[in-house]
Amino acid sequence: MLVAAGAVALTYGVLFHATSISPAQGTDSPALVRSEAALIKEVTVGGLERDASGQVKKTYTDKAPQACPT
């Protein structure tokens, strides 16, 4: 039962869970909708942060970071 519940949660997270990301400050780009897997990758390289209003925003304007900032 637990394995089945875990498989369902994993499938939901990979295939169906997404959120919108606001562009970096100073750009006129529209908000992007990204999957959970893409969000995890962006967070690990320091490409996303939460602003004071609670929205997820990009930290870069042109090319995405390729490595962790630390």
Protein Blocks (a to p, Z undefined) as FASTA:
>chain_A
ZZmmmmmmmmmmmmmgccdddddehiabdcddddfklmmmmmmnopaccdfkopacdfbf
kbccfbdfZZ
